[in-house]
């Protein structure tokens, strides 16, 4: 079986803030996105926490990996994952 090749790779910072009027806590994650040329889920994003831990709001996991079929699907999964902990991507 042929191994899938990485056709695109990008590293960036992803910021999210806690969605509450009295709390302005924020998170910073190092994000690494890879797009492969084949496979069931060719788009994947690896998140690694690299900011200051929040004082009051719940803390999402420090490392998380999201796999998706397309970039639009990946974006919706990222939003859903952060909303589960009460954060909004900025």
Order of alpha helices (4+ residues) and beta strands (2+ residues): beta-beta-beta-beta-alpha-beta
